[in-house]
Each structure stands twice: as C-alpha cells, then as structure tokens.
C-alpha cells in the first residue's frame, strides 16, 4: 500500500511541471502523433482554462488614472526578453594609448595567442606594442533575432589603456550564460570621450576607455522561441501597480468582447496580466491588435532624492499635510591671515610668520512658514517660497517625512 502511494505521489509530482509551465516540444510532438499529425493544445479546454485563471465578468469601477498610455509602453510580454552576451577581445590600432604590457601581462598573452592562430610564430620574442588594449565586449541580443542579423556591442578597457580612440576590435566571440557562442563582434570602436595631456596639465572629458561598435556583431545562433505556439500570453508591467493591471485587463476584455465575443484577460497581481489567445488568430497578430489599446496608467506617490547631485523629483500625486517649517542655518567662517613680522633694526632677529585667525559666525533670519501641499503646484510653490536651495529642500522633505506629514514614499539614491 505504501509503495503504491509513493508511486502515485511521484507521478503527480512529475506532472506538475507540465501543468505549470506548459508542454515541452517533445510532448507536443507526441500529442501530434497521437492526433494524426495535428497538435491540439489542451490549454484550450474550458475546464483547464478555468482552473488556470478566472476572467472578470465586467469592468471595474476604478477612478481615472494619471496618464493615458498604450499597453506596449507600460508592459511587455514575458516571452520577449533580451539575452546578455559577453566576450574577451583585443582592440588594435591605438595611437600609443594601449596597455603597458608590463602592467597588463594578459594583453601580451592574448597577442601571442592571436598571432599563433594566424600562423605567425612568436616564440623567444618579447612584444613591446603600445597600440593594443585588452577589452571586455558586452551586448544584448534582442528576442526573436535570426541568424545573420547585426546588433550593437559595447567595448570597455580591462587593462591600463588610456584611450580606445581610433581602435578596431578584432574578431571576438560572444557567449551567453550557457557557454555557447551566439554572436561574433568586430569593427571600429566609436569613443565619445577624449584625453588631452601636456607636461603640466591633463584634460579628460567623458570616458575615453569605453566605446561602442554600432552593428558590430553578427548573430550566429538563434535563440529558440515558440511564440506562435503559445495560447496563454503573460504581460509584465514595467511599474507594478494593481490599478494599472486591472485597467489593462478591462481594456483588453472590452476590445476582445466586441472583436471575438469573449473576455480573455485576467489580472494576477500588481505586475502580471494573463491573456488567453483566441483560436482563430495568430499570437503575433492578436498581440499587435491589443498592444495599441490606450490605458490610463497609475503610479504610487513618490519623491526621489539624489543627494550627490541635488536632484529632486516629485510625483504628481505627492501631498503634504499642513505643517509649519522653520529653516535657518548657522554659518561659521574661519579665515587664516598670517602676518609677516620683521625684526628690530640692527638686531640679530629673523623674519617670521605670525598666525592670525579671524572667525565670523552669522545666522540668517529664520522664518516660520506654513506649508500645505494638496497638489503638485502648491507644493512646489510653497517650497520655492521658503527661498532655500536644493540641499535645503532635501533636508526639509526628510524632516516632513519624519514628522509623518509627507503622504508619499521617500526614495533616497
């Protein structure tokens, strides 16, 4: 009896991935063989669909959102994801701004390996080239890209090279996380930064040790994606919000009710909306129809502060309860003005420096102002009325948050 129960439990656990993640390509081929060569998707079964998610019977009564946006601008398909690629290569043709082979021994080893692959023997010799730099090449391969397509690549120096300006990336294989080569990169490196150096001064603008090769990589291997076979599409919101997810589902259901006579979308959480594709339309054509639907998106009230640059971003829905604010700072100025003291005439004294320090303390008039921000315009005008700089506004917002009067999320970067 226990053995039979264990076998039944193992069979149930073995079926869980197929029910949760869909059928594998091999299982689809087996089903197609059983049905005479035609694959019948079991997800179209009404009983199976009702167990997976429930579609609302009518639209929600949510208040209007903040901004009207298309679905393609606020959400993306879960199946359409980029794949990151990375590779190691050499940039040649630099005007004496490459790696110093003493501090970057891996560059010399790479030069020797490259020359040996080209049939040039380098045993017993030492390279002193200053026009070669070892680099790391990165790229994002878009979804559904086919073999032979070109993608952009980023090149970053890994040694002590001072600039990649004017260099050319030599053929570099780009690998994914599985260790397979998916693209090959090569081409002239475009660098936006520059460095100018003299005997006593050096000027650097931008980052001259990083560049980009537009369309510099050719895709050699295609990432397999079965988008056309999917009967259940999953949308992921770029900014998670329950109200936005419900509005997306309502907009899709309103369109499909008139177009196909059925409601097909259901919100799962603040980030996910699932859509059941109708039978008589392809997945690409169906998503092309619904991605242009306009939805009133919503976002939580948030204040973003970057103390390093003094940047403050206040959302439209941020509100402040009525508070009284007093802002005044104590400024202390210390000035060192040493005096030169001369010795008496015909004496054996020497010229000396006598320290002299001046300390000034000033406190500007601190005013008490009442700040009440029922909307964004009132809040901004009230902060400007205080006459403080961005660093002072940052301190005021942090104090208002500590007092519990800021009705928003305060994000510090």
C-alpha positions as CSV (number, residue, x, y, z in Angstrom):
1,X,0.0,0.0,0.0
2,X,2.8,2.4,0.9
3,X,4.7,1.6,-2.3
4,X,1.6,2.3,-4.4
5,X,1.1,5.6,-2.6
6,X,4.7,6.6,-3.3
7,X,4.4,5.7,-7.0
8,X,1.2,7.8,-7.2
9,X,2.9,10.8,-5.5
10,X,5.9,10.6,-7.8
11,X,3.6,10.5,-10.8
12,X,1.7,13.6,-9.5
13,X,4.9,15.5,-8.9
14,X,6.2,14.6,-12.3
15,X,3.1,16.0,-13.9
16,X,3.4,19.4,-12.1
17,X,5.9,21.0,-14.4
18,X,3.8,20.1,-17.4
19,X,0.7,21.6,-15.9
20,X,2.5,24.7,-14.6
21,X,5.0,25.5,-17.4
22,X,3.2,24.1,-20.4
23,X,4.1,21.2,-22.6
24,X,7.7,20.6,-23.8
25,X,8.4,20.3,-27.6
26,X,8.8,16.5,-27.3
27,X,5.4,16.2,-25.5
28,X,3.8,18.4,-28.2
29,X,5.2,16.1,-30.9
30,X,3.9,13.0,-29.1
31,X,0.5,14.5,-28.9
32,X,0.6,15.5,-32.5
33,X,1.4,11.9,-33.5
34,X,-1.5,10.6,-31.4
35,X,-3.9,13.0,-33.1
36,X,-2.8,12.1,-36.7
37,X,-0.2,14.9,-37.1
38,X,-2.2,17.8,-35.8
39,X,-1.4,19.3,-32.4
40,X,-4.3,20.1,-30.2
41,X,-3.4,22.4,-27.3
42,X,-5.1,21.1,-24.1
43,X,-5.0,24.7,-22.7
44,X,-8.0,25.5,-24.9
45,X,-10.1,23.1,-22.8
46,X,-12.6,25.3,-20.9
47,X,-12.1,23.2,-17.7
48,X,-8.3,23.6,-17.8
49,X,-8.6,27.3,-18.6
50,X,-11.0,27.9,-15.7
51,X,-8.5,26.2,-13.3
52,X,-5.6,28.4,-14.5
53,X,-7.3,31.8,-14.1
54,X,-10.6,33.4,-13.8
55,X,-11.7,36.3,-16.1
56,X,-13.8,39.0,-14.5
57,X,-17.4,39.2,-15.8
58,X,-17.4,43.0,-16.0
59,X,-15.2,46.1,-15.9
60,X,-14.0,47.6,-12.6
61,X,-15.2,50.9,-11.1
62,X,-11.7,52.4,-10.5
63,X,-11.2,56.2,-10.6
64,X,-9.4,57.6,-13.6
65,X,-5.7,57.2,-13.8
66,X,-2.9,59.8,-14.2
67,X,-1.6,59.3,-17.8
68,X,-3.1,57.7,-20.8
69,X,-0.6,55.3,-22.3
70,X,-0.5,52.4,-24.8
71,X,-0.2,48.9,-23.4
72,X,3.1,48.4,-25.3
73,X,4.6,51.4,-23.4
74,X,3.7,50.2,-19.9
75,X,4.0,46.4,-20.2
76,X,6.0,43.8,-22.1
77,X,5.5,40.2,-23.0
78,X,7.1,37.7,-20.7
79,X,8.4,35.6,-23.6
80,X,10.1,38.6,-25.3
81,X,13.3,39.0,-23.2
82,X,16.8,40.0,-24.1
83,X,19.8,37.7,-23.7
84,X,23.1,39.1,-22.4
85,X,26.3,38.2,-24.2
86,X,29.9,38.8,-23.1
87,X,33.3,38.2,-24.7
88,X,37.0,39.0,-24.4
89,X,38.9,40.6,-27.2
90,X,41.6,42.9,-28.4
91,X,41.4,46.5,-29.8
92,X,44.3,47.3,-32.1
93,X,45.4,50.4,-34.0
94,X,45.7,52.7,-31.0
95,X,48.0,55.7,-31.2
96,X,50.3,54.7,-28.3
97,X,47.4,54.7,-25.8
98,X,47.1,50.9,-25.4
99,X,48.0,48.7,-22.4
100,X,51.5,48.7,-21.0
101,X,52.5,45.0,-21.3
102,X,54.4,45.1,-18.0
103,X,51.3,46.0,-16.0
104,X,48.9,44.0,-18.2
105,X,50.5,40.7,-18.9
106,X,47.3,39.1,-20.1
107,X,47.4,41.5,-23.1
108,X,50.8,40.1,-24.2
109,X,49.5,36.6,-23.8
110,X,46.4,37.4,-26.0
111,X,48.6,39.0,-28.7
112,X,50.8,35.8,-28.8
113,X,47.7,33.6,-29.0
114,X,46.1,35.7,-31.7
115,X,49.3,35.6,-33.8
116,X,49.7,31.9,-33.4
117,X,46.2,31.3,-34.6
118,X,47.1,33.4,-37.7
119,X,50.1,31.2,-38.3
120,X,52.8,33.5,-37.0
121,X,55.4,32.1,-34.6
122,X,56.3,34.3,-31.7
123,X,58.5,32.0,-29.5
124,X,61.5,33.6,-28.0
125,X,60.5,37.2,-28.7
126,X,59.0,39.9,-26.5
127,X,56.3,42.3,-27.6
128,X,56.6,46.0,-26.8
129,X,53.5,47.2,-28.6
130,X,51.6,50.2,-27.2
131,X,48.8,50.2,-29.7
132,X,46.9,47.1,-28.4
133,X,44.4,47.0,-25.5
134,X,42.5,44.1,-23.9
135,X,38.8,44.7,-23.7
136,X,35.6,43.2,-22.5
137,X,32.8,43.2,-25.1
138,X,29.1,43.1,-24.0
139,X,25.9,43.0,-25.9
140,X,22.2,42.4,-25.5
141,X,20.6,40.1,-28.1
142,X,17.0,41.1,-28.7
143,X,14.3,38.5,-28.8
144,X,13.3,36.7,-32.0
145,X,16.5,37.8,-33.7
146,X,17.5,35.5,-36.5
147,X,20.9,34.2,-37.6
148,X,22.8,36.8,-39.7
149,X,21.3,39.9,-38.0
150,X,23.5,42.6,-36.6
151,X,23.4,44.0,-33.1
152,X,25.3,46.8,-31.3
153,X,28.1,46.0,-28.9
154,X,29.8,47.9,-26.1
155,X,33.6,47.7,-25.6
156,X,35.3,48.5,-22.3
157,X,39.0,48.5,-21.5
158,X,40.2,46.0,-19.0
159,X,43.9,47.0,-18.6
160,X,45.6,50.3,-18.1
161,X,45.0,51.7,-21.6
162,X,44.4,55.5,-21.6
163,X,42.1,55.7,-24.6
164,X,40.4,53.5,-27.2
165,X,40.0,56.3,-29.7
166,X,40.7,55.2,-33.3
167,X,41.0,51.5,-32.4
168,X,39.5,48.5,-34.2
169,X,38.0,45.5,-32.4
170,X,39.4,42.2,-33.7
171,X,37.0,39.3,-34.2
172,X,35.6,38.4,-30.8
173,X,33.2,35.6,-30.0
174,X,30.3,36.5,-27.7
175,X,29.0,33.9,-25.3
176,X,25.8,33.6,-23.2
177,X,25.3,32.1,-19.8
178,X,25.2,28.6,-21.2
179,X,28.7,28.9,-22.6
180,X,27.6,28.8,-26.2
181,X,28.7,31.3,-28.8
182,X,25.8,33.3,-30.1
183,X,27.4,36.2,-32.0
184,X,30.8,37.4,-33.2
185,X,31.9,41.1,-32.9
186,X,34.3,43.1,-35.0
187,X,34.6,46.7,-36.2
188,X,35.8,50.2,-35.5
189,X,35.3,51.5,-31.9
190,X,33.4,54.8,-31.6
191,X,34.5,56.7,-28.4
192,X,32.8,59.9,-27.3
193,X,35.3,60.9,-24.6
194,X,38.8,62.2,-25.2
195,X,42.0,63.0,-23.3
196,X,44.5,65.9,-23.9
197,X,47.7,65.9,-21.9
198,X,50.6,68.3,-21.7
199,X,53.7,68.4,-19.4
200,X,51.9,70.1,-16.5
201,X,48.2,69.5,-17.1
202,X,45.8,66.9,-18.4
203,X,42.2,67.3,-19.6
204,X,39.7,64.4,-19.8
205,X,36.2,64.7,-21.0
206,X,33.8,61.7,-21.0
207,X,35.2,58.2,-20.7
208,X,37.8,57.5,-23.4
209,X,38.4,53.9,-22.2
210,X,34.9,52.7,-23.2
211,X,33.2,52.8,-26.6
212,X,30.6,51.3,-28.9
213,X,30.6,49.5,-32.2
214,X,27.2,50.1,-33.9
215,X,26.0,46.9,-35.7
216,X,29.4,45.4,-34.8
217,X,28.2,41.9,-34.0
218,X,26.7,39.3,-36.3
219,X,24.3,36.8,-34.8
220,X,25.5,33.2,-35.4
221,X,23.0,31.3,-33.4
222,X,19.3,31.8,-32.9
223,X,17.6,31.7,-29.5
224,X,14.8,29.3,-29.8
225,X,11.4,30.9,-29.0
226,X,8.0,29.3,-29.6
227,X,5.9,32.4,-29.5
228,X,3.4,31.2,-32.1
229,X,2.6,28.1,-30.2
230,X,1.7,30.0,-27.0
231,X,-2.0,30.1,-26.2
232,X,-1.5,31.9,-22.9
233,X,0.3,35.3,-23.1
234,X,1.7,36.9,-20.0
235,X,2.1,40.7,-19.7
236,X,4.5,42.1,-17.1
237,X,4.1,45.7,-16.0
238,X,7.3,47.8,-16.0
239,X,6.0,49.7,-13.0
240,X,4.0,47.3,-10.8
241,X,0.6,48.7,-9.8
242,X,-2.7,46.9,-9.0
243,X,-4.9,49.6,-10.5
244,X,-2.9,49.7,-13.8
245,X,-3.1,45.9,-14.0
246,X,-6.8,45.9,-13.6
247,X,-7.3,48.7,-16.2
248,X,-5.2,46.7,-18.7
249,X,-7.3,43.6,-18.2
250,X,-10.5,45.7,-18.5
251,X,-9.3,47.4,-21.7
252,X,-8.3,44.1,-23.3
253,X,-11.6,42.4,-22.3
254,X,-13.6,45.3,-23.7
255,X,-11.8,45.0,-27.0
256,X,-12.0,41.2,-27.3
257,X,-15.7,41.2,-26.3
258,X,-16.5,43.1,-29.4
259,X,-13.8,41.6,-31.7
260,X,-14.0,37.9,-30.7
261,X,-17.1,37.7,-28.5
262,X,-15.2,36.7,-25.4
263,X,-13.3,38.1,-22.4
264,X,-9.7,36.7,-22.4
265,X,-7.6,38.8,-19.9
266,X,-7.3,38.4,-16.1
267,X,-5.1,40.3,-13.7
268,X,-3.0,38.0,-11.4
269,X,-1.1,40.6,-9.3
270,X,0.4,44.1,-9.4
271,X,2.8,43.1,-12.1
272,X,1.2,40.3,-14.1
273,X,-1.8,40.1,-16.5
274,X,-2.5,36.9,-18.3
275,X,-4.3,36.7,-21.7
276,X,-5.8,33.6,-23.3
277,X,-5.4,33.8,-27.1
278,X,-8.5,33.2,-29.2
279,X,-8.3,30.2,-31.5
280,X,-8.9,31.8,-34.9
281,X,-6.0,34.4,-34.8
282,X,-2.2,34.0,-34.6
283,X,-0.3,35.1,-31.5
284,X,1.6,37.8,-33.3
285,X,-1.5,39.3,-34.9
286,X,-3.5,39.1,-31.7
287,X,-0.9,40.9,-29.6
288,X,-0.4,43.5,-32.4
289,X,-4.1,44.4,-32.0
290,X,-4.1,44.7,-28.2
291,X,-0.7,46.4,-27.7
292,X,-2.0,49.7,-29.1
293,X,-5.0,49.9,-26.7
294,X,-4.9,53.0,-24.5
295,X,-4.9,52.6,-20.8
296,X,-4.9,55.2,-18.0
297,X,-1.9,54.1,-16.0
298,X,-1.3,54.9,-12.3
299,X,1.7,55.1,-10.1
300,X,2.2,55.4,-6.3
301,X,3.1,58.8,-4.8
302,X,6.8,59.0,-4.6
303,X,9.6,61.5,-4.0
304,X,13.1,60.6,-5.4
305,X,16.1,62.5,-3.9
306,X,19.7,62.2,-5.1
307,X,21.8,63.9,-2.5
308,X,25.0,63.7,-4.6
309,X,23.7,65.9,-7.4
310,X,21.0,67.7,-5.5
311,X,18.2,66.3,-7.8
312,X,14.7,66.2,-6.5
313,X,11.8,64.5,-8.4
314,X,8.3,64.8,-7.0
315,X,5.5,62.8,-8.4
316,X,2.1,64.3,-9.3
317,X,0.2,62.6,-6.6
318,X,2.5,63.7,-3.7
319,X,0.7,65.5,-1.0
320,X,1.8,67.1,2.3
321,X,-0.3,67.7,5.3
322,X,-0.4,71.1,6.8
323,X,2.8,71.7,8.7
324,X,4.9,74.7,10.0
325,X,8.5,74.8,8.8
326,X,11.4,77.0,10.1
327,X,14.6,76.8,8.0
328,X,17.7,78.7,9.1
329,X,21.4,77.7,9.2
330,X,24.4,78.9,11.2
331,X,27.3,79.8,9.0
332,X,30.8,79.8,10.6
333,X,33.6,81.3,8.5
334,X,37.3,80.7,9.6
335,X,39.9,82.8,7.8
336,X,43.6,82.3,8.2
337,X,45.7,85.5,7.5
338,X,49.2,85.1,8.8
339,X,51.3,88.2,9.2
340,X,54.9,88.7,8.4
341,X,56.9,90.1,11.4
342,X,60.2,91.9,10.8
343,X,62.9,92.0,13.4
344,X,64.1,95.2,15.0
345,X,66.8,97.2,13.2
346,X,70.4,96.2,13.9
347,X,69.2,93.2,15.9
348,X,70.0,89.5,15.3
349,X,66.4,88.6,14.8
350,X,64.9,86.9,11.8
351,X,61.8,87.4,9.7
352,X,58.9,85.2,11.0
353,X,55.3,84.5,10.3
354,X,52.8,85.3,13.0
355,X,49.5,83.4,12.8
356,X,46.3,85.5,12.6
357,X,42.9,83.9,12.5
358,X,39.5,85.5,12.0
359,X,36.3,83.7,12.9
360,X,32.9,85.0,11.9
361,X,29.6,83.4,12.8
362,X,26.4,84.6,11.1
363,X,22.8,83.3,11.4
364,X,20.4,84.4,8.7
365,X,16.9,85.3,9.8
366,X,14.9,82.1,10.2
367,X,11.3,82.4,9.2
368,X,8.4,80.1,10.1
369,X,6.2,79.3,7.1
370,X,3.1,77.1,6.8
371,X,3.4,74.5,4.1
372,X,0.3,72.8,2.8
373,X,0.6,70.8,-0.5
374,X,-2.8,69.4,-1.7
375,X,-1.3,69.2,-5.2
376,X,2.0,69.3,-7.0
377,X,1.8,73.0,-8.0
378,X,1.0,74.2,-4.4
379,X,3.8,72.0,-3.0
380,X,6.4,73.3,-5.4
381,X,5.4,77.0,-5.0
382,X,5.4,76.5,-1.2
383,X,9.0,75.1,-1.2
384,X,10.1,77.9,-3.5
385,X,8.5,80.5,-1.2
386,X,10.9,79.3,1.6
387,X,13.8,80.6,-0.5
388,X,16.1,77.7,0.1
389,X,18.5,75.8,-2.2
390,X,18.0,72.2,-3.3
391,X,20.1,70.8,-0.4
392,X,17.8,72.7,2.0
393,X,14.7,71.4,0.3
394,X,16.1,67.8,0.7
395,X,16.5,68.4,4.4
396,X,13.0,69.8,4.6
397,X,11.5,66.9,2.8
398,X,13.3,64.4,5.0
399,X,12.1,66.3,8.1
400,X,8.5,66.3,6.8
401,X,8.7,62.6,6.2
402,X,10.0,62.0,9.7
403,X,7.1,64.1,11.0
404,X,4.6,61.9,9.2
405,X,3.2,64.7,7.1
406,X,4.6,63.5,3.7
407,X,1.9,61.3,2.1
408,X,4.3,59.6,-0.3
409,X,7.2,57.2,-0.4
410,X,10.6,58.9,0.0
411,X,13.4,57.3,-2.1
412,X,17.0,58.2,-1.4
413,X,19.6,57.5,-4.1
